[in-house]
Amino acid sequence: MAPNSPHQSNASAAPPNDLGAVIEQERLPAGREALPEPLVAHSQRERILNSMARSCAAKGYGATTIADVCEPAGVSRATFYELFKDKEDCFHAAMELALAEAMGRIVAVYSPDKPWAAMVRDAAATFLELLATRPGFARMALVEAPSSGQRAFELYASGKRVLQSLLERGRDDPVEEQAIPSSAGRAALSAAESLIVGQILAGNTARLGELLPDIVYITMVPYLGQEEALRQAREAERAVAPTDG
């Protein structure tokens, strides 16, 4: 996380069980319907954003050119520059679209009254499913964004802080008696992210859902202890196991 990010302390200012407040403080849209109208209403614009994500996944942000974005989207360079100032502006908008979808799906399965373990499991399953079905956006958001300029990094970091706020609820209901350090959420989330990114880089994005038991264990063990985290992971494993017939 960038030490000079203007949003760095926002997530900690809201109660950890108020996901909507955390998303609002991070200035992220809680779903596509919350995006500014031009981001979703213009079909050319959305084709360009999807093309940007695909090109970044295939070539990396640095190697992506305006032509790489325009040609698959079926638009001219003139149309591109009517909608975006430059490549960075387009990439930022694509990140906003990806995060809007991610936040919307997580909000849909979130409830402050849901048990913490069930909330984490459901949020993880939803997030992995989204990444698996949107491989271009998955690579853009988790591989390219952290090193593609300050604006993209701030969006990436804001999304991470929202996810961390979900884990922080675990500090209120630990199974073990010792105090849970405030760094537990960051460390667990970083470990889970490393596992996901490794699969993306290996070309296994479509199979990210299979990581659910591992992600559940990694994110829960600092809060619940090994025995309970293993039990939760086994439940998650049953949820993703293929059924006969």
C-alpha positions as CSV (number, residue, x, y, z in Angstrom):
1,M,0.0,0.0,0.0
2,A,1.5,3.4,-0.9
3,P,2.4,5.4,2.2
4,N,1.5,8.7,0.5
5,S,-1.9,7.5,-0.9
6,P,-4.5,10.2,-0.1
7,H,-7.1,7.5,0.9
8,Q,-4.8,5.4,3.1
9,S,-6.6,5.8,6.4
10,N,-10.2,6.0,5.1
11,A,-11.2,2.4,5.7
12,S,-10.2,2.5,9.3
13,A,-12.5,5.6,9.9
14,A,-15.7,3.5,9.4
15,P,-16.9,0.7,11.6
16,P,-15.7,-2.6,10.2
17,N,-19.3,-4.0,10.0
18,D,-20.5,-1.1,7.9
19,L,-19.3,-2.1,4.4
20,G,-21.3,0.6,2.6
21,A,-19.6,3.3,4.7
22,V,-16.2,1.9,3.9
23,I,-16.9,1.8,0.2
24,E,-18.2,5.3,0.3
25,Q,-15.2,6.6,2.2
26,E,-12.9,4.9,-0.3
27,R,-14.9,6.7,-3.0
28,L,-15.6,3.5,-4.9
29,P,-18.9,2.8,-6.7
30,A,-20.9,0.0,-5.0
31,G,-22.0,-1.6,-8.3
32,R,-22.3,-0.6,-11.9
33,E,-25.5,1.3,-11.3
34,A,-23.5,3.7,-9.0
35,L,-21.1,4.6,-11.8
36,P,-21.4,8.0,-13.6
37,E,-23.8,7.7,-16.5
38,P,-21.2,8.1,-19.2
39,L,-19.3,5.0,-18.0
40,V,-22.1,2.6,-18.6
41,A,-24.4,4.3,-21.2
42,H,-22.0,4.6,-24.1
43,S,-21.5,1.3,-25.9
44,Q,-18.4,2.4,-27.6
45,R,-16.9,3.5,-24.3
46,E,-17.6,0.1,-22.7
47,R,-16.2,-1.8,-25.7
48,I,-13.0,0.3,-25.4
49,L,-12.7,-0.5,-21.6
50,N,-13.2,-4.2,-22.3
51,S,-10.6,-4.0,-25.0
52,M,-8.2,-2.2,-22.7
53,A,-8.5,-5.0,-20.1
54,R,-7.9,-7.7,-22.7
55,S,-4.9,-6.0,-24.2
56,C,-3.4,-5.5,-20.7
57,A,-3.9,-9.1,-20.0
58,A,-2.2,-10.2,-23.2
59,K,0.6,-7.6,-23.5
60,G,0.8,-5.7,-20.2
61,Y,-0.2,-2.1,-19.7
62,G,3.2,-0.7,-20.7
63,A,3.2,-2.5,-24.1
64,T,-0.5,-1.7,-24.8
65,T,-1.0,0.9,-27.5
66,I,-4.0,3.0,-28.4
67,A,-4.2,0.9,-31.6
68,D,-4.3,-2.3,-29.6
69,V,-7.3,-0.9,-27.8
70,C,-9.2,0.7,-30.7
71,E,-9.0,-2.1,-33.3
72,P,-10.7,-4.9,-31.3
73,A,-13.2,-2.4,-30.0
74,G,-14.1,-1.3,-33.5
75,V,-13.6,2.4,-32.9
76,S,-11.3,5.0,-34.5
77,R,-8.5,6.8,-32.7
78,A,-10.6,10.0,-33.0
79,T,-13.4,8.3,-31.1
80,F,-11.0,7.1,-28.5
81,Y,-9.8,10.6,-27.9
82,E,-13.3,12.0,-27.7
83,L,-13.9,9.6,-24.8
84,F,-10.5,9.5,-23.0
85,K,-7.6,11.9,-22.6
86,D,-5.0,9.2,-23.1
87,K,-4.2,5.6,-22.3
88,E,-3.8,6.2,-18.6
89,D,-7.3,7.8,-18.5
90,C,-8.8,4.8,-20.3
91,F,-7.0,2.3,-17.9
92,H,-8.3,4.2,-14.9
93,A,-11.8,4.1,-16.2
94,A,-11.5,0.3,-16.9
95,M,-10.3,-0.1,-13.3
96,E,-13.3,1.8,-12.1
97,L,-15.6,-0.5,-14.1
98,A,-13.9,-3.6,-12.7
99,L,-14.1,-2.4,-9.1
100,A,-17.7,-1.3,-9.5
101,E,-18.7,-4.8,-10.5
102,A,-16.6,-6.4,-7.7
103,M,-18.0,-4.1,-5.0
104,G,-21.5,-4.7,-6.2
105,R,-21.2,-8.4,-6.0
106,I,-19.6,-8.3,-2.6
107,V,-22.3,-6.0,-1.3
108,A,-25.0,-8.3,-2.6
109,V,-23.7,-11.2,-0.4
110,Y,-22.8,-9.0,2.6
111,S,-24.9,-8.6,5.7
112,P,-23.7,-7.2,9.1
113,D,-25.9,-9.8,10.8
114,K,-24.3,-12.7,8.9
115,P,-21.7,-14.8,11.0
116,W,-18.2,-13.6,10.2
117,A,-17.0,-16.9,8.8
118,A,-20.0,-17.2,6.5
119,M,-19.5,-13.7,5.3
120,V,-15.8,-14.2,4.5
121,R,-16.5,-17.5,2.7
122,D,-19.4,-16.0,0.7
123,A,-17.4,-12.9,-0.2
124,A,-14.4,-15.0,-1.2
125,A,-16.5,-17.3,-3.4
126,T,-18.2,-14.3,-5.1
127,F,-14.9,-12.6,-5.7
128,L,-13.2,-15.7,-7.1
129,E,-16.1,-16.4,-9.4
130,L,-16.0,-12.9,-10.8
131,L,-12.2,-13.1,-11.4
132,A,-12.6,-16.5,-13.1
133,T,-15.3,-15.3,-15.5
134,R,-13.5,-12.0,-16.3
135,P,-9.9,-13.0,-16.9
136,G,-8.9,-9.8,-18.6
137,F,-10.2,-7.7,-15.8
138,A,-8.7,-10.1,-13.2
139,R,-5.2,-9.6,-14.6
140,M,-5.6,-5.9,-15.1
141,A,-6.8,-5.3,-11.6
142,L,-4.4,-7.6,-9.7
143,V,-1.3,-7.8,-11.9
144,E,-1.2,-4.6,-14.0
145,A,-2.8,-1.9,-11.8
146,P,-0.3,-2.0,-8.8
147,S,2.5,-0.9,-11.2
148,S,0.6,1.2,-13.8
149,G,0.6,4.6,-12.4
150,Q,-0.6,6.4,-9.2
151,R,-4.2,6.7,-10.2
152,A,-4.6,3.0,-10.9
153,F,-2.6,2.1,-7.8
154,E,-5.0,4.2,-5.6
155,L,-8.0,2.3,-7.0
156,Y,-6.3,-1.0,-6.4
157,A,-5.3,0.0,-2.9
158,S,-8.8,1.2,-2.1
159,G,-10.3,-2.1,-3.2
160,K,-7.9,-3.9,-1.0
161,R,-8.8,-1.8,2.0
162,V,-12.5,-2.6,1.5
163,L,-11.7,-6.3,1.5
164,Q,-9.5,-5.8,4.6
165,S,-12.4,-4.2,6.4
166,L,-14.4,-7.4,6.0
167,L,-11.6,-9.4,7.6
168,E,-11.3,-6.9,10.5
169,R,-14.7,-7.9,11.8
170,G,-12.9,-11.2,12.8
171,R,-11.0,-9.3,15.5
172,D,-14.3,-8.8,17.3
173,D,-15.2,-12.5,17.5
174,P,-12.0,-14.5,17.9
175,V,-12.2,-18.1,19.0
176,E,-8.8,-17.9,20.7
177,E,-8.4,-15.7,23.7
178,Q,-5.3,-13.8,22.8
179,A,-5.7,-10.4,21.1
180,I,-5.7,-10.4,17.3
181,P,-3.1,-7.9,16.0
182,S,-4.3,-5.2,13.7
183,S,-1.9,-6.4,11.0
184,A,-3.6,-9.8,10.8
185,G,-6.1,-8.7,8.1
186,R,-3.4,-7.1,5.9
187,A,-1.1,-10.1,6.2
188,A,-3.9,-12.6,5.5
189,L,-5.2,-10.6,2.5
190,S,-1.7,-10.3,1.0
191,A,-1.2,-14.1,1.3
192,A,-4.5,-14.7,-0.4
193,E,-3.7,-12.2,-3.1
194,S,-0.4,-13.8,-3.7
195,L,-2.1,-17.2,-4.2
196,I,-4.6,-15.7,-6.6
197,V,-2.1,-13.8,-8.6
198,G,0.1,-16.9,-9.0
199,Q,-2.8,-18.7,-10.6
200,I,-3.5,-15.8,-12.9
201,L,0.1,-15.6,-14.0
202,A,0.1,-19.4,-14.6
203,G,-2.9,-19.1,-16.9
204,N,-5.3,-20.8,-14.5
205,T,-7.7,-17.8,-14.1
206,A,-10.7,-19.9,-15.1
207,R,-10.0,-22.3,-12.2
208,L,-9.7,-19.7,-9.5
209,G,-12.9,-21.0,-7.8
210,E,-11.0,-24.1,-6.8
211,L,-8.9,-21.9,-4.5
212,L,-11.8,-21.2,-2.2
213,P,-10.8,-23.7,0.5
214,D,-7.2,-22.3,0.6
215,I,-8.4,-18.7,0.6
216,V,-10.9,-19.5,3.4
217,Y,-8.1,-21.1,5.5
218,I,-5.6,-18.3,4.9
219,T,-7.9,-15.5,5.8
220,M,-9.5,-17.2,8.8
221,V,-6.6,-18.8,10.6
222,P,-5.3,-15.6,12.2
223,Y,-8.7,-15.0,13.7
224,L,-10.1,-18.4,14.4
225,G,-7.1,-20.6,15.0
226,Q,-5.9,-23.6,13.0
227,E,-8.6,-26.1,14.0
228,E,-11.6,-23.9,13.2
229,A,-10.0,-22.5,10.1
230,L,-9.4,-26.0,8.8
231,R,-13.1,-26.9,9.5
232,Q,-14.2,-23.9,7.6
233,A,-11.9,-24.8,4.7
234,R,-13.4,-28.3,4.6
235,E,-16.9,-26.8,4.4
236,A,-15.7,-24.5,1.5
237,E,-14.1,-27.6,-0.2
238,R,-17.5,-29.4,-0.1
239,A,-19.1,-26.3,-1.6
240,V,-16.8,-26.3,-4.7
241,A,-16.5,-30.1,-5.1
242,P,-18.1,-31.4,-8.3
243,T,-21.3,-33.3,-7.8
244,D,-22.0,-36.7,-9.4
245,G,-24.4,-36.8,-12.3
